[in-house]
Amino acid sequence: MLFFEFFFLTSHLGMKKHDYITIADLSREEIMYLISMAEEFEKHPNRELLKGKVVATLFFEPSTRTRLSFETAANRLGARVIGFSDAKVTSTTKGETLKDTLLMVSNYADIIAMRHHIEGAAVYAAEVAPVPIINAGDGAHEHPSQCLLDLYSIYKTQGTLENLNIYLVGDLKYGRTVHSLITAMRHFNPTFHFVAPDELRMPREYKLYCREHGIKYKEHTDFNEDVIADADIIYMTRVQKERFSDLMEYERVKNVFILNRAMLGKSKDNMKILHPLPRVNEIAYDVDSDPHAYYIQQAQNGLYAREAIFCHCLGITLEDIKNDKTIIS
């Protein structure tokens, strides 16, 4: 891991601040470096590495797991948290611009985790804010912190990120988590299987991305035990009602693909089921007790991944974490 650390540090020399906006910015070495940081935090999540720091969580779009895991990560690292979970209670309702909100909050906080409904909002935030910005999701574009915890979950359950059969199921049109995962996995020779109804199939630009980067993929419109028998990872997604302008279209597709326990009879022993949550109907409750189910543990991994992201953005290294004497039992 010394090579990863050297690469990570030297590749960022001269940068005024570290933002975490897109997984596309990270090399293979940087991804593995952050996974190593997450491993260290799983061993000892309670520390005081960020004591004296203030973290702002600005959620212009509803969230439960992402916001709470960011806030928990900050608290477990000794930071204080400010922010909001509903833009309706902020000055944006009075006409305050996103730029002014960011500049104002930057007066109070050392780092900002922001979720916004507009694609590209995180890139803009990084350009205008003087403190580091973490993209906690921007529209249907990307969700890079979710992607890191997904990568960590895959690595933990498979022992590798290399040469895996990954099935992405459900809302592949609007699902920012699957878009980020495709981008991140370009370094690890995956074979993707895109399983979706025609209305929610993977957008053309991501299929072009796969071709340009030599990523193998297949498309399926059927979802049954034979289709998924070869999977190492099944990544289920919710059909996102909030992304549809036509509610009739949503009603047509919302329950098309539902994973139930009877469909797992031909699954490989190592196969794990992931889901960014929340789920609606796409995973039946009888799957929860199956050994292939991993989505609850996956959500827990978000704590360790986001602790790693905070430290990366604030200039704390893997070596700092390994030598940390502020561990709280």
Secondary structure, DSSP 8 states (H G I E B T S, - for coil): -HHHHHHHHHHTTT-S---B--GGG--HHHHHHHHHHHHHHHH-----TTTT-EEEEEESS--SHHHHHHHHHHHHTT-EEEEES-GGGSGGGGT--HHHHHHHHHTT-SEEEEEESSTTHHHHHHHH-SS-EEEEEETTTB-HHHHHHHHHHHHHHHS-SSS-EEEEES-TTT-HHHHHHHHHGGGS--EEEEE--GGG---HHHHHHHHHTT-EEEEES--STTTTTT-SEEEE----GGG-S-HHHHHHHTTS--B-GGGGTT--TT-EEE--S--SSSB-GGGTTSTTB-HHHHHHHHHHHHHHHHHHHTT--HHHHHT------
